[in-house]
Amino acid sequence: MEGTVFAPAIEGIKMVKSEQGEILSQPFLDVCKHILPVIDKFGAAMALVKSDIGGNISRLETKYASNPSRFNYLYSLVQVEVETKTAKSSSSCTNGLLWLTRAMDFLVELFRNLIEHEEWSMSQACTNSYNKTLKKWHGWLASSSFTVAMKLAPDRKKFMDVVGGTGDINADIEKFCSAFSPLLEENHKFLARFGLDELKAS
């Protein structure tokens, strides 16, 4: 493999915004998809996170594909639901975007922990990022499933070797996190404008 597992996502981020600076639906979802192979390397520990992310990507993609010109911009998927008052439904694209963004927050935080806290074990890095991001939105059930899954986290060094490929893994993680975080931040701000950033899992 040329470079690290992060390379395709880093390239993809360059395509996410239109010339006017708006986030485009498909390129944004493509970057999220490029992170799935990274999650695969965590094995069983991240099976829940992976299926959650995959499900939300396909929900948003299906809606986008139903009318690509109408839904060219990511936030148009939400706007149409805000107008029809369906944004808060658990099967809405708004809900899909919210949970996709939160899962990505968790991963960005986790990747940062891996380069900033070299002395931490993988499960420490995972638990810390979970507590900082997803935990407050999860009910008891999701929270306890997550805690159990984290016990299956792979050995940190093996993981870094596998995702590193032939590239500089720390540099790529840093690049990915600094380029992707502002997009996630933008999603939160947009959702917050409609009071949709605080929805919790049942």
N, CA and C atoms as an extended XYZ file, in Angstrom:
606
Properties=species:S:1:pos:R:3:atomname:S:1:resname:S:1:resid:I:1 pbc="F F F"
N         0.838       -1.196        0.000 N   MET     1
C         0.000        0.000        0.000 CA  MET     1
C         0.874        1.248        0.000 C   MET     1
N         0.583        2.139       -0.913 N   GLU     2
C         1.333        3.390       -0.973 CA  GLU     2
C         0.855        4.323        0.137 C   GLU     2
N         1.772        4.843        0.919 N   GLY     3
C         1.371        5.789        1.958 CA  GLY     3
C         0.583        5.105        3.063 C   GLY     3
N        -0.109        5.909        3.878 N   THR     4
C        -0.855        5.362        5.010 CA  THR     4
C        -2.312        5.124        4.613 C   THR     4
N        -3.049        4.453        5.517 N   VAL     5
C        -4.475        4.214        5.288 CA  VAL     5
C        -5.245        5.550        5.216 C   VAL     5
N        -4.651        6.603        5.761 N   PHE     6
C        -5.338        7.907        5.785 CA  PHE     6
C        -5.226        8.677        4.473 C   PHE     6
N        -4.278        8.261        3.620 N   ALA     7
C        -3.993        9.049        2.411 CA  ALA     7
C        -5.235        9.364        1.563 C   ALA     7
N        -6.107        8.366        1.248 N   PRO     8
C        -7.278        8.684        0.409 CA  PRO     8
C        -8.202        9.725        1.055 C   PRO     8
N        -8.352        9.650        2.389 N   ALA     9
C        -9.230       10.610        3.073 CA  ALA     9
C        -8.627       12.015        3.003 C   ALA     9
N        -7.315       12.097        3.177 N   ILE    10
C        -6.645       13.416        3.137 CA  ILE    10
C        -6.819       14.042        1.754 C   ILE    10
N        -6.664       13.226        0.715 N   GLU    11
C        -6.883       13.718       -0.657 CA  GLU    11
C        -8.332       14.158       -0.843 C   GLU    11
N        -9.240       13.330       -0.339 N   GLY    12
C       -10.671       13.588       -0.510 CA  GLY    12
C       -11.138       14.884        0.128 C   GLY    12
N       -10.521       15.240        1.261 N   ILE    13
C       -10.940       16.459        1.976 CA  ILE    13
C       -10.776       17.690        1.083 C   ILE    13
N        -9.790       17.631        0.181 N   LYS    14
C        -9.551       18.791       -0.706 CA  LYS    14
C       -10.735       19.046       -1.635 C   LYS    14
N       -11.571       18.018       -1.840 N   MET    15
C       -12.698       18.146       -2.797 CA  MET    15
C       -14.018       18.491       -2.103 C   MET    15
N       -13.999       18.564       -0.771 N   VAL    16
C       -15.275       18.638       -0.045 CA  VAL    16
C       -16.016       19.955       -0.244 C   VAL    16
N       -15.280       21.056       -0.427 N   LYS    17
C       -15.986       22.343       -0.514 CA  LYS    17
C       -16.109       22.851       -1.942 C   LYS    17
N       -17.234       23.508       -2.191 N   SER    18
C       -17.433       24.140       -3.497 CA  SER    18
C       -16.581       25.405       -3.546 C   SER    18
N       -16.526       26.045       -4.703 N   GLU    19
C       -15.740       27.286       -4.799 CA  GLU    19
C       -16.297       28.353       -3.865 C   GLU    19
N       -17.601       28.233       -3.564 N   GLN    20
C       -18.231       29.208       -2.661 CA  GLN    20
C       -18.011       28.824       -1.192 C   GLN    20
N       -17.310       27.726       -0.983 N   GLY    21
C       -17.016       27.323        0.397 CA  GLY    21
C       -18.113       26.502        1.061 C   GLY    21
N       -19.025       25.947        0.255 N   GLU    22
C       -20.077       25.118        0.856 CA  GLU    22
C       -19.690       23.643        0.814 C   GLU    22
N       -20.093       22.903        1.834 N   ILE    23
C       -19.759       21.473        1.893 CA  ILE    23
C       -20.646       20.704        0.909 C   ILE    23
N       -19.996       19.943        0.029 N   LEU    24
C       -20.719       19.165       -0.985 CA  LEU    24
C       -21.059       17.772       -0.439 C   LEU    24
N       -22.270       17.311       -0.740 N   SER    25
C       -22.756       16.049       -0.155 CA  SER    25
C       -21.845       14.854       -0.430 C   SER    25
N       -21.710       14.516       -1.726 N   GLN    26
C       -20.992       13.277       -2.051 CA  GLN    26
C       -19.520       13.302       -1.612 C   GLN    26
N       -18.777       14.375       -1.893 N   PRO    27
C       -17.373       14.384       -1.452 CA  PRO    27
C       -17.223       14.254        0.070 C   PRO    27
N       -18.148       14.863        0.827 N   PHE    28
C       -18.072       14.737        2.292 CA  PHE    28
C       -18.290       13.275        2.700 C   PHE    28
N       -19.302       12.660        2.111 N   LEU    29
C       -19.604       11.262        2.444 CA  LEU    29
C       -18.468       10.337        1.995 C   LEU    29
N       -17.827       10.691        0.883 N   ASP    30
C       -16.692        9.890        0.407 CA  ASP    30
C       -15.543        9.898        1.416 C   ASP    30
N       -15.279       11.072        2.005 N   VAL    31
C       -14.205       11.146        3.009 CA  VAL    31
C       -14.552       10.229        4.187 C   VAL    31
N       -15.814       10.272        4.615 N   CYS    32
C       -16.234        9.403        5.730 CA  CYS    32
C       -16.044        7.930        5.344 C   CYS    32
N       -16.359        7.612        4.085 N   LYS    33
C       -16.187        6.224        3.614 CA  LYS    33
C       -14.711        5.819        3.614 C   LYS    33
N       -13.839        6.766        3.290 N   HIS    34
C       -12.399        6.461        3.264 CA  HIS    34
C       -11.870        6.128        4.660 C   HIS    34
N       -12.619        6.519        5.690 N   ILE    35
C       -12.176        6.231        7.055 CA  ILE    35
C       -12.580        4.809        7.478 C   ILE    35
N       -13.543        4.223        6.755 N   LEU    36
C       -13.986        2.863        7.117 CA  LEU    36
C       -12.841        1.834        7.125 C   LEU    36
N       -11.922        1.851        6.130 N   PRO    37
C       -10.803        0.898        6.183 CA  PRO    37
C        -9.913        1.097        7.411 C   PRO    37
N        -9.840        2.348        7.911 N   VAL    38
C        -9.052        2.594        9.129 CA  VAL    38
C        -9.760        1.903       10.302 C   VAL    38
N       -11.104        2.062       10.349 N   ILE    39
C       -11.882        1.466       11.444 CA  ILE    39
C       -11.778       -0.059       11.410 C   ILE    39
N       -11.723       -0.606       10.193 N   ASP    40
C       -11.579       -2.061       10.050 CA  ASP    40
C       -10.383       -2.593       10.818 C   ASP    40
N        -9.333       -1.800       10.844 N   LYS    41
C        -8.097       -2.259       11.481 CA  LYS    41
C        -8.239       -2.362       13.004 C   LYS    41
N        -9.316       -1.807       13.549 N   PHE    42
C        -9.555       -1.947       14.986 CA  PHE    42
C       -10.202       -3.289       15.311 C   PHE    42
N       -10.704       -3.960       14.265 N   GLY    43
C       -11.343       -5.253       14.492 CA  GLY    43
C       -12.651       -5.122       15.269 C   GLY    43
N       -12.910       -6.113       16.132 N   ALA    44
C       -14.198       -6.222       16.828 CA  ALA    44
C       -14.521       -5.004       17.701 C   ALA    44
N       -13.483       -4.344       18.213 N   ALA    45
C       -13.713       -3.218       19.128 CA  ALA    45
C       -14.560       -2.124       18.473 C   ALA    45
N       -14.419       -1.991       17.157 N   MET    46
C       -15.102       -0.891       16.480 CA  MET    46
C       -16.250       -1.359       15.591 C   MET    46
N       -16.675       -2.609       15.753 N   ALA    47
C       -17.726       -3.127       14.877 CA  ALA    47
C       -19.001       -2.265       14.977 C   ALA    47
N       -19.349       -1.865       16.214 N   LEU    48
C       -20.549       -1.038       16.428 CA  LEU    48
C       -20.418        0.320       15.736 C   LEU    48
N       -19.264        0.939       15.950 N   VAL    49
C       -19.020        2.262       15.368 CA  VAL    49
C       -19.073        2.173       13.847 C   VAL    49
N       -18.455        1.103       13.315 N   LYS    50
C       -18.407        0.969       11.862 CA  LYS    50
C       -19.804        0.797       11.264 C   LYS    50
N       -20.632       -0.033       11.901 N   SER    51
C       -21.950       -0.264       11.301 CA  SER    51
C       -22.805        0.998       11.422 C   SER    51
N       -22.599        1.741       12.498 N   ASP    52
C       -23.312        3.000       12.714 CA  ASP    52
C       -22.943        4.021       11.625 C   ASP    52
N       -21.641        4.170       11.402 N   ILE    53
C       -21.160        5.112       10.391 CA  ILE    53
C       -21.633        4.683        9.001 C   ILE    53
N       -21.462        3.388        8.705 N   GLY    54
C       -21.875        2.868        7.394 CA  GLY    54
C       -23.356        3.100        7.143 C   GLY    54
N       -24.177        2.854        8.178 N   GLY    55
C       -25.629        3.035        8.046 CA  GLY    55
C       -25.997        4.484        7.785 C   GLY    55
N       -25.347        5.399        8.493 N   ASN    56
C       -25.658        6.821        8.309 CA  ASN    56
C       -25.181        7.335        6.954 C   ASN    56
N       -24.022        6.837        6.497 N   ILE    57
C       -23.546        7.234        5.169 CA  ILE    57
C       -24.564        6.777        4.123 C   ILE    57
N       -25.026        5.517        4.219 N   SER    58
C       -25.930        5.057        3.150 CA  SER    58
C       -27.284        5.753        3.212 C   SER    58
N       -27.741        6.107        4.426 N   ARG    59
C       -28.998        6.866        4.532 CA  ARG    59
C       -28.880        8.206        3.792 C   ARG    59
N       -27.767        8.898        4.017 N   LEU    60
C       -27.555       10.209        3.383 CA  LEU    60
C       -27.322       10.057        1.883 C   LEU    60
N       -26.594        9.014        1.494 N   GLU    61
C       -26.319        8.789        0.067 CA  GLU    61
C       -27.594        8.467       -0.714 C   GLU    61
N       -28.470        7.699       -0.088 N   THR    62
C       -29.722        7.318       -0.759 CA  THR    62
C       -30.546        8.561       -1.054 C   THR    62
N       -30.615        9.439       -0.059 N   LYS    63
C       -31.376       10.685       -0.235 CA  LYS    63
C       -30.711       11.560       -1.305 C   LYS    63
N       -29.399       11.658       -1.230 N   TYR    64
C       -28.653       12.453       -2.215 CA  TYR    64
C       -28.913       11.915       -3.623 C   TYR    64
N       -28.842       10.597       -3.788 N   ALA    65
C       -28.996        9.962       -5.103 CA  ALA    65
C       -30.401       10.149       -5.667 C   ALA    65
N       -31.377       10.398       -4.771 N   SER    66
C       -32.754       10.572       -5.251 CA  SER    66
C       -32.896       11.863       -6.058 C   SER    66
N       -31.985       12.826       -5.842 N   ASN    67
C       -32.032       14.088       -6.589 CA  ASN    67
C       -30.700       14.834       -6.428 C   ASN    67
N       -29.648       14.358       -7.141 N   PRO    68
C       -28.304       14.896       -6.915 CA  PRO    68
C       -28.184       16.397       -7.100 C   PRO    68
N       -28.962       16.986       -8.030 N   SER    69
C       -28.777       18.430       -8.201 CA  SER    69
C       -29.433       19.189       -7.047 C   SER    69
N       -30.560       18.683       -6.578 N   ARG    70
C       -31.235       19.341       -5.455 CA  ARG    70
C       -30.435       19.185       -4.161 C   ARG    70
N       -29.789       18.027       -4.007 N   PHE    71
C       -29.080       17.740       -2.759 CA  PHE    71
C       -27.556       17.793       -2.915 C   PHE    71
N       -27.108       18.619       -3.859 N   ASN    72
C       -25.683       18.751       -4.115 CA  ASN    72
C       -24.923       19.206       -2.865 C   ASN    72
N       -25.559       20.126       -2.095 N   TYR    73
C       -24.926       20.626       -0.873 CA  TYR    73
C       -25.420       19.826        0.324 C   TYR    73
N       -24.500       19.466        1.193 N   LEU    74
C       -24.815       18.598        2.329 CA  LEU    74
C       -26.000       19.119        3.147 C   LEU    74
N       -26.006       20.425        3.392 N   TYR    75
C       -27.034       20.934        4.303 CA  TYR    75
C       -28.419       21.006        3.672 C   TYR    75
N       -28.484       20.860        2.340 N   SER    76
C       -29.816       20.857        1.708 CA  SER    76
C       -30.594       19.612        2.149 C   SER    76
N       -29.862       18.540        2.530 N   LEU    77
C       -30.510       17.320        3.013 CA  LEU    77
C       -31.249       17.592        4.325 C   LEU    77
N       -30.691       18.507        5.113 N   VAL    78
C       -31.299       18.865        6.402 CA  VAL    78
C       -32.400       19.900        6.195 C   VAL    78
N       -32.101       20.889        5.346 N   GLN    79
C       -33.052       21.989        5.164 CA  GLN    79
C       -34.437       21.511        4.745 C   GLN    79
N       -34.460       20.545        3.838 N   VAL    80
C       -35.737       20.054        3.346 CA  VAL    80
C       -36.516       19.390        4.499 C   VAL    80
N       -35.811       18.765        5.420 N   GLU    81
C       -36.493       18.131        6.567 CA  GLU    81
C       -36.935       19.157        7.595 C   GLU    81
N       -36.151       20.219        7.745 N   VAL    82
C       -36.546       21.282        8.674 CA  VAL    82
C       -37.857       21.898        8.164 C   VAL    82
N       -37.910       22.116        6.834 N   GLU    83
C       -39.122       22.720        6.247 CA  GLU    83
C       -40.343       21.818        6.407 C   GLU    83
N       -40.130       20.493        6.303 N   THR    84
C       -41.284       19.582        6.388 CA  THR    84
C       -41.475       19.065        7.821 C   THR    84
N       -40.702       19.638        8.759 N   LYS    85
C       -40.791       19.264       10.184 CA  LYS    85
C       -40.548       17.763       10.437 C   LYS    85
N       -39.664       17.169        9.628 N   THR    86
C       -39.354       15.740        9.836 CA  THR    86
C       -37.914       15.552       10.332 C   THR    86
N       -37.230       16.677       10.615 N   ALA    87
C       -35.801       16.599       10.963 CA  ALA    87
C       -35.545       15.778       12.225 C   ALA    87
N       -36.485       15.790       13.178 N   LYS    88
C       -36.214       15.118       14.461 CA  LYS    88
C       -36.569       13.632       14.441 C   LYS    88
N       -37.100       13.155       13.325 N   SER    89
C       -37.444       11.730       13.243 CA  SER    89
C       -36.163       10.901       13.310 C   SER    89
N       -36.248        9.722       13.936 N   SER    90
C       -35.016        8.931       14.127 CA  SER    90
C       -34.474        8.404       12.801 C   SER    90
N       -35.335        8.379       11.757 N   SER    91
C       -34.847        7.870       10.469 CA  SER    91
C       -34.514        9.005        9.491 C   SER    91
N       -34.462       10.251       10.007 N   SER    92
C       -34.212       11.395        9.113 CA  SER    92
C       -32.741       11.487        8.712 C   SER    92
N       -32.505       12.233        7.619 N   CYS    93
C       -31.120       12.501        7.196 CA  CYS    93
C       -30.440       13.419        8.208 C   CYS    93
N       -31.233       14.290        8.834 N   THR    94
C       -30.681       15.188        9.858 CA  THR    94
C       -30.074       14.356       10.981 C   THR    94
N       -30.835       13.362       11.423 N   ASN    95
C       -30.366       12.478       12.479 CA  ASN    95
C       -29.134       11.700       12.005 C   ASN    95
N       -29.166       11.274       10.737 N   GLY    96
C       -28.028       10.561       10.152 CA  GLY    96
C       -26.772       11.412       10.147 C   GLY    96
N       -26.929       12.686        9.747 N   LEU    97
C       -25.773       13.591        9.682 CA  LEU    97
C       -25.247       13.886       11.092 C   LEU    97
N       -26.171       14.070       12.031 N   LEU    98
C       -25.779       14.361       13.410 CA  LEU    98
C       -24.932       13.225       13.991 C   LEU    98
N       -25.410       11.979       13.846 N   TRP    99
C       -24.684       10.843       14.427 CA  TRP    99
C       -23.417       10.504       13.642 C   TRP    99
N       -23.445       10.765       12.332 N   LEU   100
C       -22.230       10.557       11.536 CA  LEU   100
C       -21.151       11.539       12.013 C   LEU   100
N       -21.556       12.791       12.222 N   THR   101
C       -20.618       13.826       12.678 CA  THR   101
C       -20.078       13.478       14.065 C   THR   101
N       -20.965       13.011       14.953 N   ARG   102
C       -20.516       12.650       16.303 CA  ARG   102
C       -19.547       11.466       16.279 C   ARG   102
N       -19.835       10.480       15.434 N   ALA   103
C       -18.930        9.320       15.348 CA  ALA   103
C       -17.573        9.767       14.817 C   ALA   103
N       -17.588       10.698       13.859 N   MET   104
C       -16.329       11.215       13.306 CA  MET   104
C       -15.580       12.057       14.350 C   MET   104
N       -16.328       12.791       15.191 N   ASP   105
C       -15.699       13.537       16.301 CA  ASP   105
C       -14.921       12.568       17.183 C   ASP   105
N       -15.573       11.451       17.481 N   PHE   106
C       -14.960       10.436       18.340 CA  PHE   106
C       -13.662        9.923       17.707 C   PHE   106
N       -13.719        9.630       16.405 N   LEU   107
C       -12.540        9.088       15.724 CA  LEU   107
C       -11.405       10.106       15.647 C   LEU   107
N       -11.748       11.358       15.347 N   VAL   108
C       -10.715       12.412       15.273 CA  VAL   108
C       -10.022       12.532       16.635 C   VAL   108
N       -10.831       12.532       17.688 N   GLU   109
C       -10.303       12.645       19.055 CA  GLU   109
C        -9.404       11.441       19.373 C   GLU   109
N        -9.849       10.262       18.925 N   LEU   110
C        -9.077        9.034       19.157 CA  LEU   110
C        -7.748        9.081       18.399 C   LEU   110
N        -7.801        9.489       17.132 N   PHE   111
C        -6.565        9.566       16.335 CA  PHE   111
C        -5.600       10.573       16.966 C   PHE   111
N        -6.166       11.680       17.462 N   ARG   112
C        -5.308       12.687       18.124 CA  ARG   112
C        -4.651       12.085       19.358 C   ARG   112
N        -5.442       11.350       20.143 N   ASN   113
C        -4.883       10.712       21.348 CA  ASN   113
C        -3.719        9.795       20.999 C   ASN   113
N        -3.837        9.106       19.869 N   LEU   114
C        -2.792        8.153       19.491 CA  LEU   114
C        -1.476        8.849       19.174 C   LEU   114
N        -1.558       10.082       18.650 N   ILE   115
C        -0.272       10.752       18.369 CA  ILE   115
C         0.188       11.641       19.529 C   ILE   115
N        -0.758       12.066       20.381 N   GLU   116
C        -0.358       12.980       21.463 CA  GLU   116
C         0.001       12.259       22.757 C   GLU   116
N        -0.524       11.032       22.933 N   HIS   117
C        -0.275       10.311       24.190 CA  HIS   117
C         0.325        8.949       23.878 C   HIS   117
N         1.597        8.980       23.561 N   GLU   118
C         2.228        7.738       23.123 CA  GLU   118
C         2.286        6.688       24.227 C   GLU   118
N         2.138        7.158       25.487 N   GLU   119
C         2.237        6.197       26.601 CA  GLU   119
C         0.902        5.492       26.875 C   GLU   119
N        -0.196        5.969       26.243 N   TRP   120
C        -1.511        5.377       26.509 CA  TRP   120
C        -1.699        4.067       25.751 C   TRP   120
N        -2.414        3.139       26.384 N   SER   121
C        -2.793        1.920       25.657 CA  SER   121
C        -3.931        2.293       24.710 C   SER   121
N        -4.230        1.397       23.773 N   MET   122
C        -5.308        1.663       22.820 CA  MET   122
C        -6.649        1.819       23.543 C   MET   122
N        -6.903        0.975       24.558 N   SER   123
C        -8.216        1.098       25.195 CA  SER   123
C        -8.311        2.400       26.001 C   SER   123
N        -7.183        2.867       26.557 N   GLN   124
C        -7.182        4.182       27.226 CA  GLN   124
C        -7.504        5.301       26.241 C   GLN   124
N        -6.854        5.234       25.083 N   ALA   125
C        -7.066        6.264       24.055 CA  ALA   125
C        -8.528        6.266       23.606 C   ALA   125
N        -9.100        5.070       23.437 N   CYS   126
C       -10.499        4.946       23.006 CA  CYS   126
C       -11.461        5.468       24.064 C   CYS   126
N       -11.232        5.051       25.314 N   THR   127
C       -12.142        5.441       26.393 CA  THR   127
C       -12.116        6.953       26.602 C   THR   127
N       -10.914        7.529       26.565 N   ASN   128
C       -10.798        8.972       26.743 CA  ASN   128
C       -11.562        9.719       25.653 C   ASN   128
N       -11.408        9.286       24.395 N   SER   129
C       -12.084       10.018       23.319 CA  SER   129
C       -13.601        9.768       23.369 C   SER   129
N       -13.998        8.576       23.790 N   TYR   130
C       -15.433        8.287       23.934 CA  TYR   130
C       -16.049        9.208       24.998 C   TYR   130
N       -15.361        9.321       26.150 N   ASN   131
C       -15.878       10.167       27.229 CA  ASN   131
C       -15.983       11.627       26.813 C   ASN   131
N       -15.063       12.054       25.941 N   LYS   132
C       -15.068       13.466       25.511 CA  LYS   132
C       -16.102       13.747       24.426 C   LYS   132
N       -16.522       12.699       23.697 N   THR   133
C       -17.382       12.963       22.533 CA  THR   133
C       -18.742       12.283       22.632 C   THR   133
N       -18.801       10.985       22.431 N   LEU   134
C       -20.089       10.305       22.280 CA  LEU   134
C       -20.850       10.056       23.572 C   LEU   134
N       -20.109        9.893       24.657 N   LYS   135
C       -20.738        9.413       25.892 CA  LYS   135
C       -21.967       10.221       26.317 C   LYS   135
N       -21.847       11.560       26.253 N   LYS   136
C       -22.967       12.352       26.779 CA  LYS   136
C       -24.239       12.224       25.934 C   LYS   136
N       -24.111       11.694       24.717 N   TRP   137
C       -25.287       11.548       23.850 CA  TRP   137
C       -25.868       10.140       23.915 C   TRP   137
N       -25.138        9.227       24.529 N   HIS   138
C       -25.566        7.837       24.569 CA  HIS   138
C       -26.392        7.527       25.813 C   HIS   138
N       -27.385        6.671       25.662 N   GLY   139
C       -28.106        6.171       26.827 CA  GLY   139
C       -27.263        5.092       27.505 C   GLY   139
N       -27.823        4.519       28.566 N   TRP   140
C       -27.082        3.530       29.346 CA  TRP   140
C       -26.676        2.329       28.492 C   TRP   140
N       -27.594        1.871       27.667 N   LEU   141
C       -27.346        0.661       26.884 CA  LEU   141
C       -26.173        0.836       25.914 C   LEU   141
N       -26.244        1.926       25.134 N   ALA   142
C       -25.170        2.178       24.156 CA  ALA   142
C       -23.844        2.345       24.886 C   ALA   142
N       -23.900        3.029       26.019 N   SER   143
C       -22.691        3.298       26.788 CA  SER   143
C       -22.052        2.012       27.299 C   SER   143
N       -22.885        1.101       27.802 N   SER   144
C       -22.290       -0.134       28.336 CA  SER   144
C       -21.795       -1.045       27.220 C   SER   144
N       -22.491       -1.063       26.071 N   SER   145
C       -21.996       -1.868       24.937 CA  SER   145
C       -20.634       -1.349       24.506 C   SER   145
N       -20.504       -0.036       24.544 N   PHE   146
C       -19.266        0.585       24.102 CA  PHE   146
C       -18.112        0.209       25.030 C   PHE   146
N       -18.395        0.269       26.329 N   THR   147
C       -17.374       -0.066       27.326 CA  THR   147
C       -16.877       -1.493       27.127 C   THR   147
N       -17.796       -2.414       26.857 N   VAL   148
C       -17.433       -3.812       26.624 CA  VAL   148
C       -16.576       -3.923       25.362 C   VAL   148
N       -17.012       -3.235       24.284 N   ALA   149
C       -16.289       -3.300       23.005 CA  ALA   149
C       -14.852       -2.795       23.152 C   ALA   149
N       -14.662       -1.756       23.965 N   MET   150
C       -13.322       -1.174       24.119 CA  MET   150
C       -12.309       -2.157       24.700 C   MET   150
N       -12.836       -3.148       25.428 N   LYS   151
C       -11.936       -4.170       25.991 CA  LYS   151
C       -11.311       -5.024       24.880 C   LYS   151
N       -11.896       -4.942       23.678 N   LEU   152
C       -11.377       -5.726       22.545 CA  LEU   152
C       -10.420       -4.916       21.674 C   LEU   152
N       -10.091       -3.722       22.128 N   ALA   153
C        -9.218       -2.848       21.328 CA  ALA   153
C        -7.888       -3.541       21.033 C   ALA   153
N        -7.372       -3.381       19.811 N   PRO   154
C        -6.123       -4.066       19.429 CA  PRO   154
C        -4.896       -3.455       20.110 C   PRO   154
N        -3.805       -4.159       20.006 N   ASP   155
C        -2.546       -3.632       20.531 CA  ASP   155
C        -2.180       -2.366       19.750 C   ASP   155
N        -1.813       -1.345       20.478 N   ARG   156
C        -1.565       -0.039       19.885 CA  ARG   156
C        -0.456       -0.056       18.820 C   ARG   156
N         0.658       -0.693       19.154 N   LYS   157
C         1.787       -0.666       18.229 CA  LYS   157
C         1.442       -1.401       16.931 C   LYS   157
N         0.779       -2.572       17.076 N   LYS   158
C         0.390       -3.344       15.889 CA  LYS   158
C        -0.530       -2.502       15.010 C   LYS   158
N        -1.480       -1.844       15.661 N   PHE   159
C        -2.442       -1.022       14.918 CA  PHE   159
C        -1.711        0.067       14.130 C   PHE   159
N        -0.800        0.783       14.791 N   MET   160
C        -0.085        1.878       14.132 CA  MET   160
C         0.760        1.357       12.958 C   MET   160
N         1.343        0.181       13.127 N   ASP   161
C         2.136       -0.407       12.036 CA  ASP   161
C         1.243       -0.727       10.839 C   ASP   161
N         0.085       -1.309       11.123 N   VAL   162
C        -0.821       -1.717       10.047 CA  VAL   162
C        -1.366       -0.499        9.294 C   VAL   162
N        -1.799        0.537       10.026 N   VAL   163
C        -2.359        1.699        9.313 CA  VAL   163
C        -1.277        2.569        8.684 C   VAL   163
N        -0.038        2.407        9.169 N   GLY   164
C         1.048        3.253        8.661 CA  GLY   164
C         1.456        2.940        7.232 C   GLY   164
N         1.338        1.665        6.819 N   GLY   165
C         1.759        1.305        5.466 CA  GLY   165
C         3.186        1.767        5.224 C   GLY   165
N         3.379        2.463        4.101 N   THR   166
C         4.735        2.945        3.788 CA  THR   166
C         4.885        4.437        4.089 C   THR   166
N         3.867        5.020        4.739 N   GLY   167
C         3.902        6.479        4.943 CA  GLY   167
C         4.272        6.869        6.359 C   GLY   167
N         4.221        8.169        6.627 N   ASP   168
C         4.490        8.698        7.961 CA  ASP   168
C         3.153        8.824        8.677 C   ASP   168
N         2.834        7.845        9.540 N   ILE   169
C         1.491        7.766       10.116 CA  ILE   169
C         1.164        8.965       10.998 C   ILE   169
N         2.131        9.408       11.830 N   ASN   170
C         1.823       10.543       12.712 CA  ASN   170
C         1.514       11.804       11.919 C   ASN   170
N         2.298       12.027       10.862 N   ALA   171
C         2.079       13.223       10.036 CA  ALA   171
C         0.716       13.157        9.349 C   ALA   171
N         0.347       11.966        8.869 N   ASP   172
C        -0.941       11.834        8.170 CA  ASP   172
C        -2.126       11.971        9.117 C   ASP   172
N        -1.984       11.429       10.326 N   ILE   173
C        -3.076       11.574       11.306 CA  ILE   173
C        -3.258       13.056       11.619 C   ILE   173
N        -2.157       13.737       11.809 N   GLU   174
C        -2.208       15.173       12.115 CA  GLU   174
C        -2.889       15.938       10.972 C   GLU   174
N        -2.483       15.613        9.741 N   LYS   175
C        -3.061       16.275        8.554 CA  LYS   175
C        -4.558       16.026        8.476 C   LYS   175
N        -4.930       14.764        8.653 N   PHE   176
C        -6.345       14.399        8.557 CA  PHE   176
C        -7.153       15.141        9.619 C   PHE   176
N        -6.690       15.079       10.875 N   CYS   177
C        -7.443       15.701       11.966 CA  CYS   177
C        -7.574       17.207       11.784 C   CYS   177
N        -6.471       17.872       11.383 N   SER   178
C        -6.591       19.329       11.274 CA  SER   178
C        -7.430       19.757       10.078 C   SER   178
N        -7.477       18.944        9.023 N   ALA   179
C        -8.290       19.334        7.864 CA  ALA   179
C        -9.766       18.956        8.050 C   ALA   179
N       -10.015       17.866        8.802 N   PHE   180
C       -11.379       17.352        8.896 CA  PHE   180
C       -12.177       17.990       10.043 C   PHE   180
N       -11.487       18.316       11.160 N   SER   181
C       -12.181       18.904       12.320 CA  SER   181
C       -13.029       20.130       11.992 C   SER   181
N       -12.490       21.086       11.198 N   PRO   182
C       -13.299       22.276       10.908 CA  PRO   182
C       -14.601       21.936       10.174 C   PRO   182
N       -14.592       20.875        9.365 N   LEU   183
C       -15.809       20.485        8.641 CA  LEU   183
C       -16.841       19.950        9.639 C   LEU   183
N       -16.375       19.177       10.608 N   LEU   184
C       -17.281       18.624       11.627 CA  LEU   184
C       -17.855       19.762       12.470 C   LEU   184
N       -16.993       20.716       12.789 N   GLU   185
C       -17.398       21.896       13.562 CA  GLU   185
C       -18.504       22.655       12.819 C   GLU   185
N       -18.319       22.784       11.523 N   GLU   186
C       -19.300       23.464       10.678 CA  GLU   186
C       -20.649       22.728       10.706 C   GLU   186
N       -20.600       21.391       10.654 N   ASN   187
C       -21.833       20.600       10.737 CA  ASN   187
C       -22.562       20.882       12.050 C   ASN   187
N       -21.812       20.893       13.158 N   HIS   188
C       -22.442       21.151       14.459 CA  HIS   188
C       -23.087       22.537       14.490 C   HIS   188
N       -22.367       23.524       13.966 N   LYS   189
C       -22.906       24.895       13.990 CA  LYS   189
C       -24.181       24.988       13.180 C   LYS   189
N       -24.169       24.322       12.015 N   PHE   190
C       -25.347       24.354       11.156 CA  PHE   190
C       -26.533       23.697       11.868 C   PHE   190
N       -26.318       22.522       12.440 N   LEU   191
C       -27.398       21.804       13.127 CA  LEU   191
C       -27.890       22.594       14.348 C   LEU   191
N       -26.958       23.258       15.036 N   ALA   192
C       -27.318       24.029       16.231 CA  ALA   192
C       -28.248       25.196       15.884 C   ALA   192
N       -28.102       25.735       14.677 N   ARG   193
C       -28.974       26.848       14.272 CA  ARG   193
C       -30.450       26.469       14.321 C   ARG   193
N       -30.722       25.185       14.125 N   PHE   194
C       -32.113       24.719       14.125 CA  PHE   194
C       -32.425       23.953       15.419 C   PHE   194
N       -31.534       24.064       16.395 N   GLY   195
C       -31.751       23.354       17.652 CA  GLY   195
C       -31.678       21.846       17.494 C   GLY   195
N       -30.870       21.383       16.524 N   LEU   196
C       -30.830       19.942       16.241 CA  LEU   196
C       -29.512       19.288       16.653 C   LEU   196
N       -28.672       20.047       17.387 N   ASP   197
C       -27.354       19.497       17.696 CA  ASP   197
C       -27.332       18.763       19.042 C   ASP   197
N       -28.474       18.830       19.769 N   GLU   198
C       -28.475       18.291       21.128 CA  GLU   198
C       -29.264       16.991       21.253 C   GLU   198
N       -29.746       16.442       20.125 N   LEU   199
C       -30.585       15.244       20.188 CA  LEU   199
C       -29.799       14.074       20.789 C   LEU   199
N       -30.472       13.344       21.678 N   LYS   200
C       -29.800       12.210       22.328 CA  LYS   200
C       -30.311       10.894       21.792 C   LYS   200
N       -29.533        9.859       22.049 N   ALA   201
C       -29.986        8.515       21.687 CA  ALA   201
C       -30.963        8.074       22.769 C   ALA   201
N       -31.945        7.267       22.384 N   SER   202
C       -32.922        6.837       23.396 CA  SER   202
C       -32.265        5.803       24.301 C   SER   202
